[in-house]
Amino acid sequence: MQLVTIGLNHNTAPVEIREQLAFSDGRLDAGLQALVGPCDFLEATILSTCNRSEIYAVCEGDDGGERIRRFLAQEHGLDIDQLQPCLYELTGTDVAIHLFRVACGIDSLVIGESQILGQVRSSLEAAQHSKAAGLMLNELFQRALKVGKRARTETDIGRGHLSISTAAVELASRIFDRLDGKCALLIGAGEMMTLTAQYLVDTGVGRMIVANRTPERAAELARAFSGEALALEDISLQMHDVDIIISSTAAPGFVIHAQMIRDAMHKRRGRPLFMIDIAVPRDIDPKVRDLDNVFLFDIDDLEEVVRSNRQEREHEIGKVEILAEQERAEFDQWLNSLDAGPLIKALRDRAEQLRLDELQRWTTRLAHLSEEDRTTVESMLRGYANKLLHEPSVQIKKLAGTNDGYLQLEIIRRVFNVDGSEST
């Protein structure tokens, strides 16, 4: 079996590419079913966030990466050759160290951000619900969650509860010297917007309006922060009166179109409008950048804001890397141990077959024995085989946990000819 991941993230692809490979909640289950169905993977999980889309899979053979690439291209209607330069491929325990770094928040745009651990957990839960996660991916993701928690309790990597939301609010704070007296329109009412609302209130925003496709959810979020609720279809009625728009929904297409902003700008009499789109796929048509006095920032524009964040946490990154490497070593040992059980069983099956063959060969000469004596002979042979294999079984389990355990167990397979090959 081979463990493989194919993916892209904020380091390898711009948002206009990442949004094309995003898996919405509605497409996630179908994607998982396709991976373990027609694509014939033994196990699969999909980790899809605003900054990455990654598929983790277990397969037989060494063509797993190519099969995932074909799946991504077909699933999203893309040209595989155009997609290829943005993708990375990892196999074996390199997959583990990558996921551990992701869960710890050191592979994120905002180093140490708080949301990724929940997203890793949701990815595993979705795969479990679809029965796409088995022994190996369950173990891998549970270890990722464990090391992610350790990183945040044993180091200061997550100090300050950083997230994309905090970066967006910091960008808004840079745009305006002060946020008091300013009006912010939040589009969306999920976790990202809840965090954004909290940070806006903490920075003293003057007025806040929340719009969402589900009015009840908009009202709930607005009420929690003393804001105002608005139906999503009515946002055009308020755009002339707000200073900042921050949007993060799960909509498959644009929520705000250029014409909506063009109409709003006629009423603003030259007042600038600042818009921050932290959704993937994007919520705001990038054509609004062409309008006068409209300043649109997307998630990739936050890079400058978060650059200092990485510098401040450089020392903590090193500490987290050590934790991730320790967990990788333990996962490697666990992987090697998977080979021990089948090998021990194969050796015992071989010994039992030899015992039966010998009894058959000696049937004529043992014919004079009573049934009780014959049972005693069989028991003696079985006991001898068990004693002979006891110490090798103990050593196999120990060897399986070493760094080169796979190689050591392969040698034992060949020595005892339990790999299915013919004796020479």
C-alpha positions as CSV (number, residue, x, y, z in Angstrom):
1,M,0.0,0.0,0.0
2,Q,1.2,3.5,-0.7
3,L,0.3,6.7,1.1
4,V,0.1,9.7,-1.2
5,T,-1.1,13.3,-1.3
6,I,-1.5,15.7,-4.1
7,G,-2.4,19.3,-3.5
8,L,-1.9,23.0,-3.9
9,N,-1.8,25.9,-1.5
10,H,-1.2,29.6,-1.2
11,N,2.5,29.1,-1.9
12,T,2.0,27.2,-5.2
13,A,-1.1,28.7,-6.7
14,P,-2.9,32.1,-6.8
15,V,-6.4,32.4,-5.5
16,E,-7.9,32.3,-9.1
17,I,-6.4,28.8,-9.4
18,R,-7.2,27.7,-5.8
19,E,-10.8,28.6,-6.1
20,Q,-11.2,26.3,-9.1
21,L,-10.1,23.3,-7.0
22,A,-12.1,24.1,-3.9
23,F,-14.5,21.5,-2.6
24,S,-17.7,23.0,-1.2
25,D,-19.6,21.0,1.5
26,G,-22.0,20.0,-1.2
27,R,-19.3,18.4,-3.4
28,L,-17.2,16.9,-0.6
29,D,-19.1,13.7,-0.1
30,A,-19.4,13.1,-3.9
31,G,-15.7,13.6,-4.3
32,L,-14.8,11.2,-1.5
33,Q,-17.2,8.6,-2.9
34,A,-15.6,9.0,-6.4
35,L,-12.1,8.5,-4.9
36,V,-12.9,5.2,-3.1
37,G,-15.3,4.2,-5.9
38,P,-14.5,4.6,-9.5
39,C,-10.9,5.9,-8.8
40,D,-10.4,2.7,-6.7
41,F,-8.4,4.2,-3.8
42,L,-8.5,2.1,-0.6
43,E,-8.9,5.2,1.6
44,A,-9.2,9.0,0.9
45,T,-9.7,12.3,2.6
46,I,-10.0,15.8,1.2
47,L,-8.7,18.9,3.0
48,S,-10.2,22.0,1.3
49,T,-9.7,25.4,2.9
50,C,-9.3,29.0,1.6
51,N,-5.6,28.4,1.3
52,R,-5.3,24.8,0.1
53,S,-7.0,21.9,-1.6
54,E,-5.3,18.5,-0.8
55,I,-6.2,14.9,-1.3
56,Y,-4.8,12.2,1.0
57,A,-5.1,8.7,-0.3
58,V,-4.1,5.1,0.3
59,C,-3.7,3.0,-2.8
60,E,-2.1,-0.1,-4.2
61,G,0.6,0.5,-6.8
62,D,2.8,3.5,-7.5
63,D,0.4,5.4,-9.8
64,G,-1.7,7.1,-7.0
65,G,-0.4,10.6,-7.7
66,E,-1.3,10.4,-11.4
67,R,-4.8,9.0,-10.6
68,I,-5.4,11.9,-8.2
69,R,-4.3,14.4,-10.8
70,R,-6.7,12.9,-13.3
71,F,-9.5,13.0,-10.7
72,L,-8.9,16.7,-9.9
73,A,-8.9,17.7,-13.6
74,Q,-12.1,15.7,-14.3
75,E,-13.9,16.7,-11.1
76,H,-13.3,20.5,-11.8
77,G,-13.3,20.5,-15.6
78,L,-9.7,21.6,-15.9
79,D,-6.8,20.9,-18.2
80,I,-4.4,18.6,-16.3
81,D,-1.3,20.1,-18.1
82,Q,-2.2,23.6,-16.9
83,L,-2.9,22.4,-13.4
84,Q,0.3,20.4,-13.0
85,P,2.7,23.3,-12.3
86,C,0.7,24.3,-9.3
87,L,0.5,20.8,-7.7
88,Y,2.9,19.1,-5.2
89,E,3.1,15.4,-4.6
90,L,4.2,13.6,-1.5
91,T,4.4,9.9,-0.6
92,G,5.1,7.8,2.4
93,T,6.0,9.5,5.7
94,D,6.6,12.8,3.8
95,V,2.8,12.9,3.6
96,A,2.7,12.6,7.4
97,I,5.2,15.4,8.1
98,H,3.4,17.7,5.7
99,L,0.0,17.1,7.3
100,F,1.5,17.5,10.8
101,R,3.0,20.9,9.7
102,V,-0.4,21.9,8.3
103,A,-2.2,21.0,11.5
104,C,0.3,22.9,13.6
105,G,-0.3,26.0,11.6
106,I,3.2,26.5,10.3
107,D,2.2,25.8,6.6
108,S,-0.5,28.5,6.8
109,L,-0.6,32.0,5.3
110,V,-1.0,33.3,8.9
111,I,1.5,31.3,10.9
112,G,-0.1,29.7,13.9
113,E,-3.6,30.5,12.8
114,S,-6.3,28.9,14.9
115,Q,-8.8,27.6,12.3
116,I,-6.8,25.0,10.5
117,L,-6.9,22.4,13.3
118,G,-10.7,22.4,13.2
119,Q,-10.6,22.1,9.4
120,V,-8.3,19.1,9.7
121,R,-10.8,17.5,12.1
122,S,-13.7,18.3,9.8
123,S,-11.8,16.7,6.9
124,L,-11.4,13.5,8.9
125,E,-15.0,13.5,10.1
126,A,-16.3,13.9,6.5
127,A,-14.2,11.0,5.3
128,Q,-15.4,8.9,8.2
129,H,-19.0,9.8,7.5
130,S,-18.5,8.8,3.8
131,K,-16.6,5.6,4.9
132,A,-13.6,6.7,2.9
133,A,-11.2,6.8,5.8
134,G,-9.8,3.5,7.0
135,L,-7.0,2.3,9.3
136,M,-4.2,4.3,7.9
137,L,-5.8,7.7,7.3
138,N,-7.6,7.5,10.7
139,E,-4.3,7.0,12.4
140,L,-2.6,9.7,10.3
141,F,-5.2,12.4,11.0
142,Q,-5.6,11.5,14.6
143,R,-1.9,12.0,15.0
144,A,-2.1,15.3,13.2
145,L,-4.8,16.5,15.6
146,K,-2.7,15.4,18.5
147,V,0.5,17.2,17.4
148,G,-1.5,20.3,16.4
149,K,-2.8,20.5,19.9
150,R,0.7,20.0,21.4
151,A,2.1,22.8,19.2
152,R,-0.4,25.2,20.6
153,T,0.0,24.1,24.3
154,E,3.7,23.5,24.3
155,T,4.8,26.5,22.2
156,D,3.7,30.1,21.5
157,I,3.0,29.4,17.9
158,G,-0.7,30.3,18.3
159,R,-0.3,33.2,20.6
160,G,-3.0,35.8,20.0
161,H,-5.5,33.4,18.3
162,L,-4.4,34.5,14.8
163,S,-6.4,33.8,11.7
164,I,-7.2,35.0,8.2
165,S,-9.9,37.1,9.9
166,T,-7.4,38.9,12.2
167,A,-5.3,39.6,9.1
168,A,-8.3,41.1,7.3
169,V,-9.2,43.3,10.2
170,E,-5.6,44.4,10.5
171,L,-5.6,45.3,6.8
172,A,-8.8,47.4,7.4
173,S,-7.1,49.1,10.3
174,R,-4.2,50.0,8.1
175,I,-6.5,51.5,5.5
176,F,-8.2,53.7,8.1
177,D,-6.2,55.3,11.0
178,R,-9.2,54.6,13.2
179,L,-12.2,52.2,12.8
180,D,-14.5,54.1,15.2
181,G,-17.1,55.9,13.3
182,K,-16.7,53.5,10.3
183,C,-19.4,51.2,9.0
184,A,-18.5,47.6,8.1
185,L,-20.7,45.2,6.1
186,L,-19.9,41.5,6.8
187,I,-21.2,39.1,4.2
188,G,-21.4,35.6,5.5
189,A,-22.1,34.2,9.0
190,G,-19.8,31.2,9.4
191,E,-16.8,30.8,11.7
192,M,-14.7,33.1,9.6
193,M,-17.2,36.0,9.9
194,T,-17.8,35.3,13.6
195,L,-14.1,35.8,14.2
196,T,-14.0,38.9,12.0
197,A,-16.9,40.4,13.9
198,Q,-15.2,39.9,17.2
199,Y,-12.0,41.5,16.0
200,L,-13.9,44.4,14.5
201,V,-15.6,45.0,17.8
202,D,-12.3,44.7,19.6
203,T,-10.8,47.4,17.3
204,G,-13.7,49.7,18.0
205,V,-15.7,49.7,14.7
206,G,-18.5,52.2,14.8
207,R,-21.3,50.2,13.1
208,M,-21.6,46.6,11.8
209,I,-24.1,45.1,9.4
210,V,-24.3,41.3,8.8
211,A,-25.7,39.8,5.7
212,N,-26.2,36.1,5.0
213,R,-28.2,33.8,2.8
214,T,-29.9,32.4,5.9
215,P,-31.5,35.5,7.6
216,E,-31.8,33.7,11.0
217,R,-28.0,33.1,11.1
218,A,-27.4,36.8,10.1
219,A,-29.6,37.9,12.9
220,E,-28.0,35.6,15.4
221,L,-24.5,36.9,14.6
222,A,-25.5,40.5,14.5
223,R,-27.3,40.2,17.8
224,A,-24.2,38.7,19.4
225,F,-22.2,41.8,18.5
226,S,-24.8,44.5,18.7
227,G,-25.0,44.8,14.9
228,E,-27.7,44.9,12.3
229,A,-28.9,42.0,10.2
230,L,-29.6,42.2,6.5
231,A,-30.9,39.7,3.9
232,L,-28.2,38.8,1.4
233,E,-30.4,39.9,-1.5
234,D,-30.7,43.4,0.1
235,I,-26.9,44.2,0.4
236,S,-27.1,46.5,-2.6
237,L,-29.4,48.8,-0.6
238,Q,-26.6,49.4,2.0
239,M,-23.5,49.5,-0.1
240,H,-23.7,53.3,-0.6
241,D,-23.6,53.8,3.2
242,V,-20.7,51.5,4.3
243,D,-16.9,52.0,4.4
244,I,-15.6,48.5,4.5
245,I,-17.0,45.3,3.1
246,I,-15.5,42.0,4.2
247,S,-16.9,38.9,2.6
248,S,-16.5,35.1,3.2
249,T,-19.3,32.8,2.1
250,A,-19.4,29.3,0.7
251,A,-21.2,30.5,-2.5
252,P,-20.0,28.8,-5.7
253,G,-20.1,32.1,-7.6
254,F,-19.8,35.8,-7.1
255,V,-22.1,37.4,-4.5
256,I,-21.1,40.9,-5.5
257,H,-20.9,41.9,-9.1
258,A,-19.3,44.9,-10.7
259,Q,-22.6,46.5,-11.6
260,M,-23.8,46.4,-8.0
261,I,-20.7,48.4,-6.9
262,R,-20.9,50.7,-9.9
263,D,-24.5,51.6,-8.9
264,A,-23.5,52.1,-5.3
265,M,-20.6,54.4,-6.2
266,H,-23.0,56.9,-8.0
267,K,-24.6,57.5,-4.5
268,R,-21.3,57.8,-2.6
269,R,-20.3,61.1,-4.2
270,G,-16.6,60.1,-4.4
271,R,-16.3,58.4,-1.0
272,P,-13.9,55.5,-1.3
273,L,-15.1,51.9,-0.7
274,F,-12.7,49.3,0.7
275,M,-13.5,45.6,0.1
276,I,-11.8,42.6,1.4
277,D,-12.7,39.2,-0.1
278,I,-11.4,36.3,2.0
279,A,-13.6,33.6,0.4
280,V,-12.4,30.8,-1.8
281,P,-14.0,30.6,-4.3
282,R,-14.1,34.4,-4.4
283,D,-17.3,36.3,-3.5
284,I,-16.5,39.6,-5.2
285,D,-16.0,40.0,-9.0
286,P,-12.4,41.1,-9.5
287,K,-13.6,43.5,-12.2
288,V,-14.6,45.9,-9.4
289,R,-10.9,46.8,-9.2
290,D,-11.4,48.8,-12.4
291,L,-13.9,51.2,-10.7
292,D,-12.7,54.6,-9.5
293,N,-12.4,54.9,-5.7
294,V,-13.0,51.2,-5.1
295,F,-10.2,49.3,-3.5
296,L,-10.5,45.5,-3.5
297,F,-8.2,43.1,-1.6
298,D,-8.4,39.3,-1.9
299,I,-6.9,36.7,0.4
300,D,-3.5,36.7,-1.5
301,D,-3.2,40.5,-0.7
302,L,-2.9,39.6,2.9
303,E,0.6,38.3,2.4
304,E,2.2,41.7,3.2
305,V,0.1,42.0,6.4
306,V,1.2,38.6,7.7
307,R,4.9,38.8,6.7
308,S,5.8,40.4,10.1
309,N,3.7,37.7,11.8
310,R,6.1,35.0,10.5
311,Q,9.2,36.9,11.6
312,E,7.8,37.3,15.1
313,R,7.2,33.5,15.3
314,E,10.3,32.3,13.6
315,H,11.8,30.9,16.8
316,E,8.5,29.1,17.6
317,I,8.4,27.5,14.2
318,G,11.6,25.7,15.0
319,K,10.1,24.3,18.2
320,V,7.0,23.1,16.3
321,E,9.1,21.5,13.6
322,I,10.7,19.3,16.3
323,L,7.3,18.2,17.6
324,A,6.2,17.4,14.0
325,E,9.4,15.4,13.3
326,Q,8.9,13.4,16.6
327,E,5.4,12.5,15.5
328,R,6.6,11.6,12.1
329,A,9.1,9.1,13.6
330,E,6.4,7.5,15.7
331,F,4.0,7.3,12.7
332,D,6.8,5.7,10.7
333,Q,7.2,3.1,13.4
334,W,3.5,2.5,13.4
335,L,3.5,2.0,9.6
336,N,6.3,-0.5,9.8
337,S,4.5,-2.4,12.6
338,L,1.6,-3.0,10.2
339,D,3.9,-5.4,8.3
340,A,4.8,-7.4,11.4
341,G,1.4,-9.1,11.9
342,P,1.0,-10.5,8.4
343,L,4.6,-11.7,8.4
344,I,4.2,-13.5,11.7
345,K,1.0,-15.1,10.5
346,A,2.7,-16.1,7.2
347,L,5.5,-17.8,9.2
348,R,3.1,-19.6,11.4
349,D,1.0,-20.7,8.5
350,R,4.1,-22.0,6.8
351,A,5.1,-24.0,10.0
352,E,1.6,-25.4,10.3
353,Q,1.6,-26.6,6.6
354,L,5.0,-28.2,7.2
355,R,3.7,-30.0,10.3
356,L,0.7,-31.3,8.3
357,D,3.0,-32.4,5.4
358,E,5.3,-34.3,7.8
359,L,2.4,-36.0,9.4
360,Q,1.1,-37.0,6.0
361,R,4.5,-38.3,5.0
362,W,4.8,-40.4,8.1
363,T,1.2,-41.7,8.1
364,T,2.1,-45.3,7.1
365,R,4.9,-45.6,9.7
366,L,2.7,-44.2,12.5
367,A,-0.2,-46.4,11.6
368,H,0.5,-48.7,14.6
369,L,0.0,-45.9,17.1
370,S,-3.2,-45.5,19.0
371,E,-5.4,-42.5,18.5
372,E,-4.1,-41.1,21.8
373,D,-0.5,-41.5,20.9
374,R,-1.1,-40.0,17.5
375,T,-2.7,-37.0,19.1
376,T,0.4,-36.7,21.4
377,V,2.7,-36.7,18.4
378,E,0.7,-34.0,16.7
379,S,0.7,-31.9,19.9
380,M,4.5,-32.3,20.2
381,L,5.1,-31.1,16.7
382,R,2.7,-28.1,17.1
383,G,4.4,-27.2,20.4
384,Y,7.9,-27.5,18.8
385,A,6.8,-25.2,16.0
386,N,5.4,-22.6,18.4
387,K,8.5,-22.6,20.5
388,L,10.7,-22.3,17.4
389,L,8.7,-19.3,16.2
390,H,8.3,-17.5,19.5
391,E,11.6,-15.7,19.6
392,P,11.5,-14.8,15.8
393,S,8.0,-13.3,16.3
394,V,9.2,-11.2,19.2
395,Q,12.2,-9.9,17.2
396,I,10.0,-9.2,14.1
397,K,7.8,-7.0,16.2
398,K,10.9,-5.1,17.5
399,L,12.4,-4.8,14.0
400,A,9.2,-3.5,12.6
401,G,9.5,-0.4,14.8
402,T,13.0,0.5,13.7
403,N,13.7,3.1,11.0
404,D,14.7,0.5,8.4
405,G,12.0,-2.0,9.7
406,Y,10.5,-2.5,6.2
407,L,13.9,-3.6,4.8
408,Q,14.5,-5.9,7.7
409,L,11.1,-7.5,7.4
410,E,11.6,-7.9,3.6
411,I,14.8,-9.8,4.3
412,I,13.0,-12.2,6.7
413,R,10.3,-12.7,4.0
414,R,12.9,-13.8,1.5
415,V,14.9,-15.9,4.0
416,F,11.8,-17.9,4.9
417,N,10.2,-17.7,1.4
418,V,6.9,-16.3,2.6
419,D,6.5,-13.8,-0.2
420,G,4.6,-16.1,-2.5
421,S,7.6,-17.0,-4.7
422,E,8.6,-20.5,-5.7
423,S,11.5,-22.2,-4.0
424,T,14.6,-22.7,-6.1
